[in-house]
């Protein structure tokens, strides 16, 4: 796999919102809510604990982690 270059800018609130929407639609998280403070409240399962993410970068990092764990291995 070719490594990706580092980001040239921090993730925006709009990017975090888009990723949160993808996670919700794909049912990879149960709830993702943007708080008025800019923090995100994430719940993986209906009966699970609520995680507090500090901002957009944490949401994008969570989406990347989930994607990494759910990606199917490539067939060569």
Backbone as a chain_set.jsonl record, in Angstrom:
{"seq": "XXXXXXXXXXXXXXXXXXXXXXXXXXXXXXXXXXXXXXXXXXXXXXXXXXXXXXXXXXXXXXXXXXXXXXXXXXXX", "coords": {"N": [[0.849, -1.166, 0.0], [0.531, 2.234, -0.736], [1.84, 4.848, 1.163], [-0.038, 7.593, 2.475], [0.288, 11.112, 1.916], [0.911, 13.57, 4.526], [-1.812, 15.487, 5.925], [-2.638, 18.733, 4.689], [-4.121, 20.551, 5.983], [-6.196, 21.079, 8.896], [-8.971, 18.918, 9.753], [-12.282, 19.985, 8.94], [-15.353, 21.21, 10.452], [-17.461, 20.59, 8.76], [-16.421, 18.441, 7.292], [-16.1, 16.556, 9.334], [-18.771, 16.251, 10.047], [-19.788, 15.109, 7.712], [-18.407, 12.641, 7.7], [-19.406, 11.578, 10.097], [-22.062, 11.258, 9.354], [-21.782, 9.265, 7.389], [-20.836, 7.132, 8.981], [-23.091, 6.745, 10.583], [-25.11, 6.119, 8.647], [-24.102, 3.743, 7.592], [-24.379, 2.199, 9.732], [-22.319, 1.9, 11.581], [-21.875, 3.238, 13.841], [-24.04, 4.006, 16.584], [-25.019, 6.495, 17.406], [-24.234, 9.899, 16.699], [-23.522, 13.023, 17.638], [-23.231, 16.476, 17.338], [-22.143, 18.661, 19.705], [-22.982, 21.871, 21.209], [-20.591, 22.963, 22.051], [-18.696, 22.228, 20.244], [-17.678, 19.781, 20.561], [-17.996, 16.241, 19.945], [-20.453, 13.796, 20.487], [-20.413, 10.432, 20.714], [-21.835, 7.27, 20.245], [-21.402, 3.9, 20.218], [-23.04, 1.613, 20.411], [-26.538, 1.058, 21.166], [-26.84, 0.51, 23.899], [-24.415, 1.173, 24.863], [-21.582, 3.051, 26.253], [-21.289, 6.658, 26.116], [-19.041, 8.354, 24.145], [-16.899, 11.149, 24.3], [-15.702, 13.244, 21.934], [-13.145, 15.52, 21.109], [-13.181, 17.246, 18.855], [-13.408, 18.012, 15.274], [-11.118, 16.696, 14.158], [-10.831, 14.434, 15.746], [-13.148, 13.017, 15.129], [-12.756, 12.412, 12.421], [-10.463, 10.852, 12.711], [-11.557, 8.717, 14.171], [-13.331, 7.682, 12.246], [-11.454, 6.834, 10.35], [-10.137, 4.848, 11.809], [-12.225, 3.009, 12.25], [-12.791, 2.373, 9.59], [-10.37, 1.173, 8.884], [-10.462, -1.135, 10.461], [-12.673, -2.456, 9.429], [-12.284, -2.844, 6.764], [-12.034, -4.955, 3.968], [-9.59, -7.441, 3.262], [-7.279, -7.0, 0.582], [-7.356, -8.869, -2.442], [-4.894, -10.65, -4.081]], "CA": [[0.0, 0.0, 0.0], [1.287, 3.475, -0.81], [1.451, 5.737, 2.273], [-0.618, 8.879, 2.094], [1.007, 12.274, 2.459], [0.181, 14.19, 5.64], [-2.813, 16.504, 5.562], [-2.128, 20.103, 4.649], [-4.969, 21.376, 6.85], [-6.975, 20.331, 9.877], [-10.343, 18.622, 9.319], [-13.28, 21.012, 9.25], [-16.605, 20.733, 11.042], [-18.255, 20.005, 7.673], [-15.854, 17.13, 6.988], [-16.452, 15.689, 10.459], [-20.205, 15.989, 9.935], [-19.972, 14.174, 6.602], [-17.954, 11.332, 8.157], [-20.358, 11.106, 11.1], [-23.228, 10.814, 8.596], [-21.427, 7.976, 6.78], [-20.805, 6.133, 10.057], [-24.476, 6.478, 10.975], [-25.819, 5.442, 7.557], [-23.558, 2.384, 7.469], [-24.645, 1.561, 11.031], [-21.056, 1.606, 12.249], [-22.1, 3.812, 15.166], [-25.47, 4.155, 16.868], [-25.359, 7.921, 17.488], [-23.153, 10.875, 16.569], [-24.178, 14.309, 17.832], [-22.355, 17.622, 17.539], [-22.565, 19.484, 20.842], [-22.756, 23.306, 20.981], [-19.207, 23.291, 22.393], [-17.824, 21.76, 19.176], [-17.35, 18.388, 20.836], [-18.896, 15.253, 19.367], [-20.884, 12.713, 21.363], [-20.488, 9.241, 19.878], [-22.251, 6.053, 20.932], [-21.225, 2.784, 19.29], [-24.203, 0.728, 20.526], [-27.606, 1.712, 21.933], [-26.65, 0.33, 25.335], [-23.012, 1.442, 25.171], [-21.251, 4.352, 26.818], [-21.146, 7.782, 25.191], [-17.678, 8.891, 24.089], [-16.815, 12.57, 23.974], [-14.562, 13.556, 21.077], [-12.868, 16.949, 21.255], [-13.462, 18.074, 17.693], [-13.455, 17.373, 13.953], [-9.981, 15.799, 13.92], [-11.104, 13.173, 16.436], [-14.195, 12.305, 14.375], [-12.107, 11.882, 11.218], [-9.592, 9.766, 13.172], [-12.431, 7.594, 14.504], [-13.795, 7.113, 10.979], [-10.315, 6.129, 9.755], [-9.916, 3.641, 12.604], [-13.31, 2.076, 11.943], [-12.578, 1.92, 8.218], [-9.227, 0.264, 8.896], [-10.87, -2.401, 11.072], [-13.751, -3.107, 8.684], [-11.894, -3.024, 5.358], [-11.738, -6.326, 3.55], [-8.232, -7.526, 2.708], [-7.204, -7.031, -0.893], [-7.001, -10.176, -3.019], [-3.864, -10.481, -5.119]], "C": [[0.9, 1.236, 0.0], [0.867, 4.382, 0.343], [0.924, 7.067, 1.753], [0.217, 10.021, 2.647], [0.223, 12.875, 3.616], [-0.791, 15.251, 5.136], [-2.181, 17.882, 5.571], [-2.953, 21.042, 5.52], [-5.721, 20.468, 7.826], [-8.368, 20.029, 9.319], [-11.306, 19.72, 9.766], [-14.503, 20.373, 9.903], [-17.472, 20.065, 9.973], [-17.744, 18.613, 7.31], [-16.203, 16.127, 8.088], [-17.927, 15.304, 10.386], [-20.484, 14.974, 8.828], [-19.543, 12.76, 7.008], [-18.91, 10.756, 9.195], [-21.615, 10.573, 10.398], [-22.975, 9.453, 7.952], [-21.434, 6.875, 7.836], [-22.212, 5.759, 10.51], [-25.226, 5.698, 9.898], [-25.378, 3.997, 7.393], [-23.746, 1.567, 8.746], [-23.37, 1.087, 11.72], [-21.002, 2.26, 13.625], [-23.605, 3.973, 15.341], [-25.884, 5.621, 16.865], [-24.094, 8.759, 17.353], [-23.806, 12.257, 16.585], [-23.124, 15.386, 18.063], [-22.927, 18.475, 18.665], [-22.286, 20.956, 20.538], [-21.315, 23.743, 21.273], [-18.226, 22.925, 21.291], [-17.347, 20.337, 19.405], [-18.38, 17.49, 20.164], [-19.196, 14.183, 20.391], [-21.151, 11.503, 20.48], [-20.874, 8.047, 20.734], [-22.206, 4.91, 19.923], [-22.448, 1.875, 19.25], [-25.273, 1.421, 21.354], [-27.416, 1.612, 23.445], [-25.215, 0.637, 25.776], [-22.783, 2.824, 25.755], [-21.139, 5.418, 25.725], [-19.71, 8.284, 25.285], [-17.754, 10.353, 23.712], [-15.543, 12.793, 23.169], [-14.387, 15.072, 21.053], [-13.194, 17.805, 20.041], [-13.413, 17.291, 16.395], [-12.316, 16.388, 13.705], [-10.215, 14.444, 14.576], [-12.172, 12.354, 15.713], [-13.588, 11.668, 13.131], [-11.181, 10.719, 11.594], [-10.408, 8.525, 13.532], [-12.915, 6.903, 13.236], [-12.674, 6.317, 10.307], [-10.044, 4.817, 10.489], [-10.974, 2.593, 12.303], [-13.129, 1.517, 10.539], [-11.431, 0.913, 8.156], [-9.623, -1.11, 9.432], [-11.932, -3.139, 10.27], [-13.392, -3.382, 7.229], [-11.561, -4.483, 5.079], [-10.316, -6.365, 2.995], [-8.267, -7.61, 1.188], [-6.776, -8.424, -1.351], [-6.0, -9.925, -4.135], [-3.777, -11.697, -5.974]], "O": [[1.926, 1.256, 0.68], [-0.32, 4.666, 0.501], [1.38, 7.587, 0.734], [0.791, 9.906, 3.73], [-0.995, 12.713, 3.687], [-0.609, 15.83, 4.066], [-1.291, 18.16, 6.374], [-2.556, 22.179, 5.773], [-5.859, 19.264, 7.609], [-8.889, 20.793, 8.507], [-11.152, 20.301, 10.84], [-14.659, 19.152, 9.902], [-18.147, 19.075, 10.257], [-18.536, 17.708, 7.049], [-16.558, 14.984, 7.802], [-18.283, 14.153, 10.639], [-21.319, 14.084, 8.991], [-20.234, 11.789, 6.697], [-19.194, 9.558, 9.171], [-22.167, 9.551, 10.807], [-23.849, 8.585, 7.966], [-21.984, 5.799, 7.604], [-22.491, 4.593, 10.789], [-25.905, 4.718, 10.205], [-26.192, 3.126, 7.087], [-23.334, 0.41, 8.832], [-23.337, 0.03, 12.35], [-20.188, 1.886, 14.469], [-24.349, 4.063, 14.365], [-26.964, 5.964, 16.383], [-23.024, 8.377, 17.828], [-24.545, 12.617, 15.669], [-22.229, 15.219, 18.892], [-24.059, 18.952, 18.582], [-21.441, 21.26, 19.696], [-20.875, 24.786, 20.789], [-17.046, 23.268, 21.379], [-16.689, 19.751, 18.546], [-19.491, 17.921, 19.853], [-18.297, 13.712, 21.087], [-22.013, 11.545, 19.602], [-20.317, 7.833, 21.811], [-22.889, 4.947, 18.899], [-22.849, 1.417, 18.18], [-24.951, 2.288, 22.167], [-27.788, 2.524, 24.183], [-24.847, 0.389, 26.924], [-23.681, 3.667, 25.753], [-20.92, 5.102, 24.556], [-19.223, 8.6, 26.371], [-18.584, 10.748, 22.893], [-14.439, 12.561, 23.662], [-15.366, 15.816, 20.985], [-13.462, 18.997, 20.195], [-13.381, 16.06, 16.402], [-12.536, 15.34, 13.096], [-9.837, 13.413, 14.018], [-12.1, 11.126, 15.693], [-13.874, 10.511, 12.823], [-11.12, 9.718, 10.881], [-9.996, 7.404, 13.232], [-12.91, 5.675, 13.158], [-12.921, 5.244, 9.755], [-9.755, 3.797, 9.863], [-10.654, 1.419, 12.12], [-13.296, 0.317, 10.322], [-11.521, -0.089, 7.446], [-9.173, -2.133, 8.916], [-12.074, -4.352, 10.425], [-14.128, -4.084, 6.535], [-10.889, -5.147, 5.868], [-9.885, -5.423, 2.33], [-9.165, -8.21, 0.597], [-5.939, -9.069, -0.719], [-6.226, -9.099, -5.019], [-2.969, -11.744, -6.901]]}, "num_chains": 1, "name": "protein.A"}
